[in-house]
Amino acid sequence: MKSYIYSGLLAALLMSCNEKPAVRQPELLNGDAFEQTVDNKQVKLYTLQSSTGIVAQITNFGGRIVSLWVPDKDGNFDDVVLGHADLAGYIEMNGERFLGCVVGCYANRLADEQFTLDGTTYQVPINNNGQSLHGG
């Protein structure tokens, strides 16, 4: 009787060795968490997927890539972008307000809210302690 039990356990153990663990799939953010009007502009979350399964989620609030799911060598997906799960995380952020955003034509600070190019002076908005930080 014991030999039947042991052989049944051995068969179950050998069969379980052939089973592959479940592949981790992308855990997409909820688009509703980004639906809001900011400065009279509608903010949304867009989801793009490649034919290879890579998934990017991008908001039009600063052109931020808020999640990017890519597979490892075993096909398990992981998010490789530092981002917030909702729009409030970007709006109410203390410290780094420009996390993940597209910086525009210039990156860094422009003092005195202006710059001159080819003899023409351009005014830029003040958005950082009397300076313009990123934009264009």
LUMKOLMAR-924289 format. One record per atom (N, C-alpha, C): residue in one letter; x, y, z. Coordinates in nm, 3 decimals, padded with zeros to 5 digits. Layout:
<pt residuo="a" x="X" y="Y" z="Z"/>
...
//
This chain:
<pt residuo="m" x="00.083" y="-00.119" z="00.000"/>
<pt residuo="m" x="00.000" y="00.000" z="00.000"/>
<pt residuo="m" x="00.087" y="00.125" z="00.000"/>
<pt residuo="k" x="00.194" y="00.123" z="00.081"/>
<pt residuo="k" x="00.281" y="00.239" z="00.089"/>
<pt residuo="k" x="00.349" y="00.267" z="-00.045"/>
<pt residuo="s" x="00.382" y="00.162" z="-00.118"/>
<pt residuo="s" x="00.450" y="00.182" z="-00.245"/>
<pt residuo="s" x="00.360" y="00.254" z="-00.345"/>
<pt residuo="y" x="00.229" y="00.229" z="-00.340"/>
<pt residuo="y" x="00.137" y="00.300" z="-00.428"/>
<pt residuo="y" x="00.132" y="00.448" z="-00.394"/>
<pt residuo="i" x="00.132" y="00.478" z="-00.265"/>
<pt residuo="i" x="00.129" y="00.618" z="-00.221"/>
<pt residuo="i" x="00.257" y="00.690" z="-00.265"/>
<pt residuo="y" x="00.371" y="00.625" z="-00.241"/>
<pt residuo="y" x="00.499" y="00.686" z="-00.278"/>
<pt residuo="y" x="00.510" y="00.705" z="-00.429"/>
<pt residuo="s" x="00.466" y="00.607" z="-00.505"/>
<pt residuo="s" x="00.475" y="00.620" z="-00.651"/>
<pt residuo="s" x="00.381" y="00.728" z="-00.701"/>
<pt residuo="g" x="00.265" y="00.744" z="-00.635"/>
<pt residuo="g" x="00.171" y="00.852" z="-00.672"/>
<pt residuo="g" x="00.230" y="00.989" z="-00.641"/>
<pt residuo="l" x="00.295" y="01.001" z="-00.525"/>
<pt residuo="l" x="00.360" y="01.127" z="-00.487"/>
<pt residuo="l" x="00.476" y="01.158" z="-00.581"/>
<pt residuo="l" x="00.553" y="01.055" z="-00.616"/>
<pt residuo="l" x="00.665" y="01.074" z="-00.707"/>
<pt residuo="l" x="00.616" y="01.120" z="-00.845"/>
<pt residuo="a" x="00.509" y="01.060" z="-00.893"/>
<pt residuo="a" x="00.453" y="01.098" z="-01.023"/>
<pt residuo="a" x="00.404" y="01.243" z="-01.019"/>
<pt residuo="a" x="00.336" y="01.282" z="-00.911"/>
<pt residuo="a" x="00.288" y="01.420" z="-00.898"/>
<pt residuo="a" x="00.404" y="01.519" z="-00.893"/>
<pt residuo="l" x="00.509" y="01.482" z="-00.821"/>
<pt residuo="l" x="00.626" y="01.568" z="-00.810"/>
<pt residuo="l" x="00.694" y="01.584" z="-00.946"/>
<pt residuo="l" x="00.711" y="01.477" z="-01.020"/>
<pt residuo="l" x="00.773" y="01.484" z="-01.152"/>
<pt residuo="l" x="00.688" y="01.566" z="-01.250"/>
<pt residuo="m" x="00.557" y="01.552" z="-01.244"/>
<pt residuo="m" x="00.470" y="01.629" z="-01.332"/>
<pt residuo="m" x="00.477" y="01.777" z="-01.299"/>
<pt residuo="s" x="00.488" y="01.810" z="-01.171"/>
<pt residuo="s" x="00.494" y="01.952" z="-01.133"/>
<pt residuo="s" x="00.625" y="02.016" z="-01.176"/>
<pt residuo="c" x="00.730" y="01.937" z="-01.192"/>
<pt residuo="c" x="00.858" y="01.992" z="-01.238"/>
<pt residuo="c" x="00.849" y="02.039" z="-01.382"/>
<pt residuo="n" x="00.761" y="01.981" z="-01.461"/>
<pt residuo="n" x="00.747" y="02.019" z="-01.601"/>
<pt residuo="n" x="00.659" y="02.142" z="-01.620"/>
<pt residuo="e" x="00.583" y="02.178" z="-01.518"/>
<pt residuo="e" x="00.494" y="02.293" z="-01.529"/>
<pt residuo="e" x="00.575" y="02.421" z="-01.514"/>
<pt residuo="k" x="00.549" y="02.515" z="-01.603"/>
<pt residuo="k" x="00.616" y="02.644" z="-01.595"/>
<pt residuo="k" x="00.531" y="02.737" z="-01.510"/>
<pt residuo="p" x="00.597" y="02.824" z="-01.431"/>
<pt residuo="p" x="00.519" y="02.919" z="-01.353"/>
<pt residuo="p" x="00.447" y="03.017" z="-01.446"/>
<pt residuo="a" x="00.339" y="03.075" z="-01.396"/>
<pt residuo="a" x="00.263" y="03.171" z="-01.475"/>
<pt residuo="a" x="00.350" y="03.291" z="-01.509"/>
<pt residuo="v" x="00.336" y="03.340" z="-01.630"/>
<pt residuo="v" x="00.411" y="03.457" z="-01.676"/>
<pt residuo="v" x="00.341" y="03.581" z="-01.624"/>
<pt residuo="r" x="00.419" y="03.674" z="-01.568"/>
<pt residuo="r" x="00.362" y="03.798" z="-01.516"/>
<pt residuo="r" x="00.325" y="03.889" z="-01.631"/>
<pt residuo="q" x="00.201" y="03.935" z="-01.632"/>
<pt residuo="q" x="00.150" y="04.022" z="-01.736"/>
<pt residuo="q" x="00.151" y="04.168" z="-01.687"/>
<pt residuo="p" x="00.145" y="04.265" z="-01.780"/>
<pt residuo="p" x="00.140" y="04.406" z="-01.740"/>
<pt residuo="p" x="00.018" y="04.436" z="-01.653"/>
<pt residuo="e" x="00.039" y="04.518" z="-01.552"/>
<pt residuo="e" x="-00.069" y="04.563" z="-01.463"/>
<pt residuo="e" x="-00.093" y="04.711" z="-01.496"/>
<pt residuo="l" x="-00.185" y="04.735" z="-01.586"/>
<pt residuo="l" x="-00.205" y="04.868" z="-01.640"/>
<pt residuo="l" x="-00.272" y="04.961" z="-01.539"/>
<pt residuo="l" x="-00.237" y="05.090" z="-01.550"/>
<pt residuo="l" x="-00.298" y="05.192" z="-01.465"/>
<pt residuo="l" x="-00.439" y="05.221" z="-01.513"/>
<pt residuo="n" x="-00.522" y="05.269" z="-01.423"/>
<pt residuo="n" x="-00.659" y="05.303" z="-01.453"/>
<pt residuo="n" x="-00.664" y="05.440" z="-01.519"/>
<pt residuo="g" x="-00.713" y="05.448" z="-01.641"/>
<pt residuo="g" x="-00.720" y="05.574" z="-01.713"/>
<pt residuo="g" x="-00.807" y="05.678" z="-01.645"/>
<pt residuo="d" x="-00.909" y="05.633" z="-01.569"/>
<pt residuo="d" x="-00.997" y="05.727" z="-01.499"/>
<pt residuo="d" x="-00.921" y="05.810" z="-01.396"/>
<pt residuo="a" x="-00.810" y="05.757" z="-01.344"/>
<pt residuo="a" x="-00.732" y="05.829" z="-01.243"/>
<pt residuo="a" x="-00.657" y="05.948" z="-01.302"/>
<pt residuo="f" x="-00.659" y="05.962" z="-01.436"/>
<pt residuo="f" x="-00.592" y="06.073" z="-01.503"/>
<pt residuo="f" x="-00.691" y="06.167" z="-01.571"/>
<pt residuo="e" x="-00.819" y="06.132" z="-01.575"/>
<pt residuo="e" x="-00.921" y="06.213" z="-01.641"/>
<pt residuo="e" x="-00.952" y="06.334" z="-01.554"/>
<pt residuo="q" x="-00.907" y="06.450" z="-01.600"/>
<pt residuo="q" x="-00.927" y="06.572" z="-01.523"/>
<pt residuo="q" x="-00.899" y="06.690" z="-01.615"/>
<pt residuo="t" x="-00.952" y="06.807" z="-01.580"/>
<pt residuo="t" x="-00.921" y="06.929" z="-01.653"/>
<pt residuo="t" x="-00.823" y="07.009" z="-01.570"/>
<pt residuo="v" x="-00.708" y="07.043" z="-01.629"/>
<pt residuo="v" x="-00.605" y="07.122" z="-01.562"/>
<pt residuo="v" x="-00.575" y="07.242" z="-01.651"/>
<pt residuo="d" x="-00.585" y="07.362" z="-01.595"/>
<pt residuo="d" x="-00.562" y="07.485" z="-01.673"/>
<pt residuo="d" x="-00.645" y="07.487" z="-01.801"/>
<pt residuo="n" x="-00.772" y="07.449" z="-01.787"/>
<pt residuo="n" x="-00.868" y="07.446" z="-01.899"/>
<pt residuo="n" x="-00.829" y="07.348" z="-02.010"/>
<pt residuo="k" x="-00.746" y="07.250" z="-01.980"/>
<pt residuo="k" x="-00.708" y="07.148" z="-02.078"/>
<pt residuo="k" x="-00.743" y="07.010" z="-02.024"/>
<pt residuo="q" x="-00.803" y="06.927" z="-02.108"/>
<pt residuo="q" x="-00.842" y="06.792" z="-02.069"/>
<pt residuo="q" x="-00.720" y="06.702" z="-02.062"/>
<pt residuo="v" x="-00.699" y="06.638" z="-01.949"/>
<pt residuo="v" x="-00.587" y="06.545" z="-01.930"/>
<pt residuo="v" x="-00.639" y="06.403" z="-01.942"/>
<pt residuo="k" x="-00.563" y="06.318" z="-02.010"/>
<pt residuo="k" x="-00.601" y="06.179" z="-02.029"/>
<pt residuo="k" x="-00.479" y="06.090" z="-02.018"/>
<pt residuo="l" x="-00.503" y="05.962" z="-02.008"/>
<pt residuo="l" x="-00.398" y="05.861" z="-02.009"/>
<pt residuo="l" x="-00.417" y="05.777" z="-02.135"/>
<pt residuo="y" x="-00.311" y="05.760" z="-02.211"/>
<pt residuo="y" x="-00.315" y="05.683" z="-02.334"/>
<pt residuo="y" x="-00.232" y="05.557" z="-02.317"/>
<pt residuo="t" x="-00.282" y="05.446" z="-02.370"/>
<pt residuo="t" x="-00.211" y="05.318" z="-02.363"/>
<pt residuo="t" x="-00.175" y="05.274" z="-02.504"/>
<pt residuo="l" x="-00.045" y="05.248" z="-02.524"/>
<pt residuo="l" x="00.007" y="05.203" z="-02.653"/>
<pt residuo="l" x="00.071" y="05.066" z="-02.634"/>
<pt residuo="q" x="00.044" y="04.974" z="-02.725"/>
<pt residuo="q" x="00.104" y="04.840" z="-02.716"/>
<pt residuo="q" x="00.167" y="04.802" z="-02.848"/>
<pt residuo="s" x="00.291" y="04.751" z="-02.839"/>
<pt residuo="s" x="00.362" y="04.708" z="-02.960"/>
<pt residuo="s" x="00.323" y="04.565" z="-02.993"/>
<pt residuo="s" x="00.362" y="04.521" z="-03.111"/>
<pt residuo="s" x="00.333" y="04.384" z="-03.153"/>
<pt residuo="s" x="00.410" y="04.281" z="-03.069"/>
<pt residuo="t" x="00.516" y="04.326" z="-02.999"/>
<pt residuo="t" x="00.594" y="04.235" z="-02.913"/>
<pt residuo="t" x="00.541" y="04.231" z="-02.770"/>
<pt residuo="g" x="00.434" y="04.307" z="-02.744"/>
<pt residuo="g" x="00.374" y="04.305" z="-02.612"/>
<pt residuo="g" x="00.416" y="04.417" z="-02.519"/>
<pt residuo="i" x="00.516" y="04.495" z="-02.557"/>
<pt residuo="i" x="00.558" y="04.609" z="-02.475"/>
<pt residuo="i" x="00.442" y="04.707" z="-02.467"/>
<pt residuo="v" x="00.415" y="04.756" z="-02.344"/>
<pt residuo="v" x="00.303" y="04.847" z="-02.323"/>
<pt residuo="v" x="00.354" y="04.975" z="-02.258"/>
<pt residuo="a" x="00.318" y="05.089" z="-02.318"/>
<pt residuo="a" x="00.352" y="05.220" z="-02.261"/>
<pt residuo="a" x="00.222" y="05.292" z="-02.227"/>
<pt residuo="q" x="00.221" y="05.357" z="-02.112"/>
<pt residuo="q" x="00.108" y="05.442" z="-02.075"/>
<pt residuo="q" x="00.162" y="05.583" z="-02.060"/>
<pt residuo="i" x="00.099" y="05.675" z="-02.133"/>
<pt residuo="i" x="00.149" y="05.812" z="-02.145"/>
<pt residuo="i" x="00.034" y="05.908" z="-02.116"/>
<pt residuo="t" x="00.061" y="06.013" z="-02.039"/>
<pt residuo="t" x="-00.038" y="06.116" z="-02.017"/>
<pt residuo="t" x="00.000" y="06.241" z="-02.095"/>
<pt residuo="n" x="-00.100" y="06.315" z="-02.139"/>
<pt residuo="n" x="-00.073" y="06.439" z="-02.209"/>
<pt residuo="n" x="-00.046" y="06.554" z="-02.111"/>
<pt residuo="f" x="-00.039" y="06.525" z="-01.982"/>
<pt residuo="f" x="00.000" y="06.624" z="-01.882"/>
<pt residuo="f" x="00.153" y="06.624" z="-01.874"/>
<pt residuo="g" x="00.216" y="06.703" z="-01.958"/>
<pt residuo="g" x="00.361" y="06.709" z="-01.963"/>
<pt residuo="g" x="00.425" y="06.603" z="-02.049"/>
<pt residuo="g" x="00.344" y="06.527" z="-02.125"/>
<pt residuo="g" x="00.400" y="06.422" z="-02.211"/>
<pt residuo="g" x="00.472" y="06.314" z="-02.132"/>
<pt residuo="r" x="00.424" y="06.285" z="-02.012"/>
<pt residuo="r" x="00.492" y="06.190" z="-01.924"/>
<pt residuo="r" x="00.463" y="06.045" z="-01.961"/>
<pt residuo="i" x="00.569" y="05.965" z="-01.966"/>
<pt residuo="i" x="00.552" y="05.820" z="-01.973"/>
<pt residuo="i" x="00.537" y="05.775" z="-01.828"/>
<pt residuo="v" x="00.419" y="05.731" z="-01.790"/>
<pt residuo="v" x="00.394" y="05.697" z="-01.650"/>
<pt residuo="v" x="00.415" y="05.549" z="-01.621"/>
<pt residuo="s" x="00.412" y="05.465" z="-01.724"/>
<pt residuo="s" x="00.448" y="05.325" z="-01.705"/>
<pt residuo="s" x="00.496" y="05.268" z="-01.838"/>
<pt residuo="l" x="00.591" y="05.176" z="-01.829"/>
<pt residuo="l" x="00.645" y="05.110" z="-01.948"/>
<pt residuo="l" x="00.673" y="04.965" z="-01.909"/>
<pt residuo="w" x="00.589" y="04.875" z="-01.960"/>
<pt residuo="w" x="00.599" y="04.733" z="-01.927"/>
<pt residuo="w" x="00.677" y="04.662" z="-02.036"/>
<pt residuo="v" x="00.787" y="04.600" z="-01.998"/>
<pt residuo="v" x="00.872" y="04.527" z="-02.092"/>
<pt residuo="v" x="00.896" y="04.386" z="-02.037"/>
<pt residuo="p" x="00.913" y="04.287" z="-02.126"/>
<pt residuo="p" x="00.936" y="04.150" z="-02.080"/>
<pt residuo="p" x="01.085" y="04.122" z="-02.054"/>
<pt residuo="d" x="01.111" y="04.033" z="-01.958"/>
<pt residuo="d" x="01.248" y="03.986" z="-01.937"/>
<pt residuo="d" x="01.270" y="03.864" z="-02.027"/>
<pt residuo="k" x="01.382" y="03.795" z="-02.010"/>
<pt residuo="k" x="01.415" y="03.682" z="-02.097"/>
<pt residuo="k" x="01.317" y="03.565" z="-02.083"/>
<pt residuo="d" x="01.243" y="03.560" z="-01.971"/>
<pt residuo="d" x="01.146" y="03.454" z="-01.950"/>
<pt residuo="d" x="01.004" y="03.494" z="-01.988"/>
<pt residuo="g" x="00.988" y="03.618" z="-02.038"/>
<pt residuo="g" x="00.857" y="03.665" z="-02.079"/>
<pt residuo="g" x="00.777" y="03.731" z="-01.968"/>
<pt residuo="n" x="00.837" y="03.748" z="-01.850"/>
<pt residuo="n" x="00.770" y="03.815" z="-01.739"/>
<pt residuo="n" x="00.781" y="03.966" z="-01.757"/>
<pt residuo="f" x="00.667" y="04.035" z="-01.749"/>
<pt residuo="f" x="00.665" y="04.179" z="-01.769"/>
<pt residuo="f" x="00.687" y="04.251" z="-01.637"/>
<pt residuo="d" x="00.757" y="04.365" z="-01.646"/>
<pt residuo="d" x="00.777" y="04.451" z="-01.530"/>
<pt residuo="d" x="00.776" y="04.595" z="-01.576"/>
<pt residuo="d" x="00.729" y="04.683" z="-01.489"/>
<pt residuo="d" x="00.725" y="04.826" z="-01.517"/>
<pt residuo="d" x="00.863" y="04.884" z="-01.487"/>
<pt residuo="v" x="00.927" y="04.947" z="-01.585"/>
<pt residuo="v" x="01.063" y="04.997" z="-01.569"/>
<pt residuo="v" x="01.069" y="05.150" z="-01.558"/>
<pt residuo="v" x="00.954" y="05.213" z="-01.537"/>
<pt residuo="v" x="00.948" y="05.359" z="-01.528"/>
<pt residuo="v" x="00.903" y="05.400" z="-01.388"/>
<pt residuo="l" x="00.967" y="05.503" z="-01.336"/>
<pt residuo="l" x="00.925" y="05.561" z="-01.208"/>
<pt residuo="l" x="00.813" y="05.659" z="-01.237"/>
<pt residuo="g" x="00.694" y="05.629" z="-01.188"/>
<pt residuo="g" x="00.579" y="05.716" z="-01.215"/>
<pt residuo="g" x="00.473" y="05.701" z="-01.109"/>
<pt residuo="h" x="00.373" y="05.788" z="-01.115"/>
<pt residuo="h" x="00.261" y="05.785" z="-01.020"/>
<pt residuo="h" x="00.142" y="05.713" z="-01.082"/>
<pt residuo="a" x="00.056" y="05.661" z="-00.997"/>
<pt residuo="a" x="-00.060" y="05.584" z="-01.042"/>
<pt residuo="a" x="-00.179" y="05.671" z="-01.077"/>
<pt residuo="d" x="-00.170" y="05.802" z="-01.049"/>
<pt residuo="d" x="-00.280" y="05.892" z="-01.081"/>
<pt residuo="d" x="-00.226" y="06.033" z="-01.107"/>
<pt residuo="l" x="-00.312" y="06.117" z="-01.161"/>
<pt residuo="l" x="-00.272" y="06.253" z="-01.195"/>
<pt residuo="l" x="-00.240" y="06.334" z="-01.070"/>
<pt residuo="a" x="-00.309" y="06.309" z="-00.961"/>
<pt residuo="a" x="-00.284" y="06.383" z="-00.837"/>
<pt residuo="a" x="-00.138" y="06.369" z="-00.793"/>
<pt residuo="g" x="-00.078" y="06.257" z="-00.817"/>
<pt residuo="g" x="00.062" y="06.237" z="-00.780"/>
<pt residuo="g" x="00.156" y="06.334" z="-00.850"/>
<pt residuo="y" x="00.118" y="06.378" z="-00.970"/>
<pt residuo="y" x="00.200" y="06.475" z="-01.043"/>
<pt residuo="y" x="00.165" y="06.619" z="-01.006"/>
<pt residuo="i" x="00.038" y="06.645" z="-00.983"/>
<pt residuo="i" x="-00.006" y="06.781" z="-00.952"/>
<pt residuo="i" x="00.032" y="06.821" z="-00.810"/>
<pt residuo="e" x="00.014" y="06.731" z="-00.715"/>
<pt residuo="e" x="00.037" y="06.762" z="-00.574"/>
<pt residuo="e" x="00.177" y="06.725" z="-00.527"/>
<pt residuo="m" x="00.266" y="06.700" z="-00.620"/>
<pt residuo="m" x="00.400" y="06.653" z="-00.589"/>
<pt residuo="m" x="00.481" y="06.759" z="-00.517"/>
<pt residuo="n" x="00.540" y="06.722" z="-00.405"/>
<pt residuo="n" x="00.636" y="06.809" z="-00.337"/>
<pt residuo="n" x="00.774" y="06.773" z="-00.388"/>
<pt residuo="g" x="00.855" y="06.873" z="-00.415"/>
<pt residuo="g" x="00.990" y="06.844" z="-00.462"/>
<pt residuo="g" x="00.997" y="06.844" z="-00.612"/>
<pt residuo="e" x="01.014" y="06.729" z="-00.673"/>
<pt residuo="e" x="01.037" y="06.718" z="-00.816"/>
<pt residuo="e" x="00.905" y="06.727" z="-00.894"/>
<pt residuo="r" x="00.867" y="06.849" z="-00.934"/>
<pt residuo="r" x="00.741" y="06.871" z="-01.005"/>
<pt residuo="r" x="00.745" y="06.822" z="-01.149"/>
<pt residuo="f" x="00.864" y="06.807" z="-01.205"/>
<pt residuo="f" x="00.876" y="06.775" z="-01.347"/>
<pt residuo="f" x="00.915" y="06.630" z="-01.371"/>
<pt residuo="l" x="00.888" y="06.541" z="-01.274"/>
<pt residuo="l" x="00.921" y="06.400" z="-01.287"/>
<pt residuo="l" x="00.863" y="06.341" z="-01.416"/>
<pt residuo="g" x="00.951" y="06.296" z="-01.504"/>
<pt residuo="g" x="00.910" y="06.225" z="-01.623"/>
<pt residuo="g" x="00.854" y="06.308" z="-01.737"/>
<pt residuo="c" x="00.850" y="06.439" z="-01.724"/>
<pt residuo="c" x="00.787" y="06.518" z="-01.830"/>
<pt residuo="c" x="00.883" y="06.547" z="-01.945"/>
<pt residuo="v" x="00.826" y="06.580" z="-02.059"/>
<pt residuo="v" x="00.904" y="06.625" z="-02.173"/>
<pt residuo="v" x="00.943" y="06.770" z="-02.143"/>
<pt residuo="v" x="01.070" y="06.802" z="-02.153"/>
<pt residuo="v" x="01.115" y="06.934" z="-02.109"/>
<pt residuo="v" x="01.097" y="07.043" z="-02.212"/>
<pt residuo="g" x="01.080" y="07.012" z="-02.337"/>
<pt residuo="g" x="01.060" y="07.114" z="-02.438"/>
<pt residuo="g" x="01.189" y="07.150" z="-02.509"/>
<pt residuo="c" x="01.191" y="07.270" z="-02.565"/>
<pt residuo="c" x="01.306" y="07.313" z="-02.645"/>
<pt residuo="c" x="01.430" y="07.341" z="-02.562"/>
<pt residuo="y" x="01.412" y="07.373" z="-02.436"/>
<pt residuo="y" x="01.528" y="07.398" z="-02.351"/>
<pt residuo="y" x="01.509" y="07.329" z="-02.217"/>
<pt residuo="a" x="01.618" y="07.289" z="-02.158"/>
<pt residuo="a" x="01.617" y="07.225" z="-02.027"/>
<pt residuo="a" x="01.717" y="07.297" z="-01.940"/>
<pt residuo="n" x="01.674" y="07.338" z="-01.827"/>
<pt residuo="n" x="01.752" y="07.409" z="-01.726"/>
<pt residuo="n" x="01.678" y="07.538" z="-01.696"/>
<pt residuo="r" x="01.744" y="07.629" z="-01.630"/>
<pt residuo="r" x="01.681" y="07.753" z="-01.588"/>
<pt residuo="r" x="01.724" y="07.869" z="-01.676"/>
<pt residuo="l" x="01.627" y="07.952" z="-01.712"/>
<pt residuo="l" x="01.655" y="08.077" z="-01.783"/>
<pt residuo="l" x="01.625" y="08.191" z="-01.686"/>
<pt residuo="a" x="01.726" y="08.268" z="-01.652"/>
<pt residuo="a" x="01.709" y="08.379" z="-01.558"/>
<pt residuo="a" x="01.638" y="08.495" z="-01.626"/>
<pt residuo="d" x="01.573" y="08.575" z="-01.545"/>
<pt residuo="d" x="01.507" y="08.699" z="-01.590"/>
<pt residuo="d" x="01.402" y="08.675" z="-01.697"/>
<pt residuo="e" x="01.343" y="08.560" z="-01.699"/>
<pt residuo="e" x="01.235" y="08.520" z="-01.789"/>
<pt residuo="e" x="01.253" y="08.561" z="-01.935"/>
<pt residuo="q" x="01.377" y="08.558" z="-01.982"/>
<pt residuo="q" x="01.401" y="08.590" z="-02.123"/>
<pt residuo="q" x="01.534" y="08.534" z="-02.171"/>
<pt residuo="f" x="01.548" y="08.526" z="-02.303"/>
<pt residuo="f" x="01.676" y="08.492" z="-02.365"/>
<pt residuo="f" x="01.682" y="08.561" z="-02.501"/>
<pt residuo="t" x="01.802" y="08.576" z="-02.552"/>
<pt residuo="t" x="01.822" y="08.642" z="-02.681"/>
<pt residuo="t" x="01.886" y="08.543" z="-02.777"/>
<pt residuo="l" x="01.829" y="08.539" z="-02.898"/>
<pt residuo="l" x="01.879" y="08.451" z="-03.001"/>
<pt residuo="l" x="01.883" y="08.529" z="-03.132"/>
<pt residuo="d" x="01.998" y="08.537" z="-03.194"/>
<pt residuo="d" x="02.017" y="08.610" z="-03.320"/>
<pt residuo="d" x="01.964" y="08.752" z="-03.311"/>
<pt residuo="g" x="01.989" y="08.818" z="-03.198"/>
<pt residuo="g" x="01.950" y="08.958" z="-03.181"/>
<pt residuo="g" x="01.806" y="08.980" z="-03.140"/>
<pt residuo="t" x="01.726" y="08.875" z="-03.131"/>
<pt residuo="t" x="01.586" y="08.888" z="-03.090"/>
<pt residuo="t" x="01.572" y="08.836" z="-02.948"/>
<pt residuo="t" x="01.507" y="08.915" z="-02.862"/>
<pt residuo="t" x="01.484" y="08.875" z="-02.723"/>
<pt residuo="t" x="01.346" y="08.810" z="-02.713"/>
<pt residuo="y" x="01.342" y="08.694" z="-02.650"/>
<pt residuo="y" x="01.219" y="08.618" z="-02.633"/>
<pt residuo="y" x="01.182" y="08.614" z="-02.485"/>
<pt residuo="q" x="01.057" y="08.641" z="-02.454"/>
<pt residuo="q" x="01.006" y="08.631" z="-02.318"/>
<pt residuo="q" x="00.956" y="08.488" z="-02.295"/>
<pt residuo="v" x="00.982" y="08.432" z="-02.179"/>
<pt residuo="v" x="00.935" y="08.298" z="-02.142"/>
<pt residuo="v" x="00.863" y="08.308" z="-02.008"/>
<pt residuo="p" x="00.773" y="08.216" z="-01.980"/>
<pt residuo="p" x="00.698" y="08.223" z="-01.854"/>
<pt residuo="p" x="00.786" y="08.193" z="-01.732"/>
<pt residuo="i" x="00.758" y="08.263" z="-01.623"/>
<pt residuo="i" x="00.826" y="08.236" z="-01.496"/>
<pt residuo="i" x="00.752" y="08.122" z="-01.429"/>
<pt residuo="n" x="00.823" y="08.016" z="-01.395"/>
<pt residuo="n" x="00.757" y="07.904" z="-01.330"/>
<pt residuo="n" x="00.841" y="07.843" z="-01.217"/>
<pt residuo="n" x="00.953" y="07.909" z="-01.183"/>
<pt residuo="n" x="01.040" y="07.850" z="-01.082"/>
<pt residuo="n" x="01.121" y="07.961" z="-01.013"/>
<pt residuo="n" x="01.067" y="08.016" z="-00.906"/>
<pt residuo="n" x="01.139" y="08.116" z="-00.826"/>
<pt residuo="n" x="01.198" y="08.229" z="-00.908"/>
<pt residuo="g" x="01.117" y="08.292" z="-00.993"/>
<pt residuo="g" x="01.164" y="08.405" z="-01.071"/>
<pt residuo="g" x="01.241" y="08.367" z="-01.196"/>
<pt residuo="q" x="01.243" y="08.240" z="-01.229"/>
<pt residuo="q" x="01.315" y="08.192" z="-01.347"/>
<pt residuo="q" x="01.218" y="08.107" z="-01.430"/>
<pt residuo="s" x="01.263" y="08.070" z="-01.546"/>
<pt residuo="s" x="01.187" y="07.975" z="-01.628"/>
<pt residuo="s" x="01.264" y="07.843" z="-01.626"/>
<pt residuo="l" x="01.197" y="07.738" z="-01.581"/>
<pt residuo="l" x="01.261" y="07.607" z="-01.571"/>
<pt residuo="l" x="01.200" y="07.516" z="-01.677"/>
<pt residuo="h" x="01.275" y="07.476" z="-01.776"/>
<pt residuo="h" x="01.234" y="07.388" z="-01.885"/>
<pt residuo="h" x="01.120" y="07.450" z="-01.966"/>
<pt residuo="g" x="01.115" y="07.423" z="-02.088"/>
<pt residuo="g" x="01.002" y="07.471" z="-02.167"/>
<pt residuo="g" x="01.033" y="07.485" z="-02.313"/>
<pt residuo="g" x="00.954" y="07.572" z="-02.376"/>
<pt residuo="g" x="00.969" y="07.596" z="-02.518"/>
<pt residuo="g" x="00.860" y="07.528" z="-02.590"/>
//
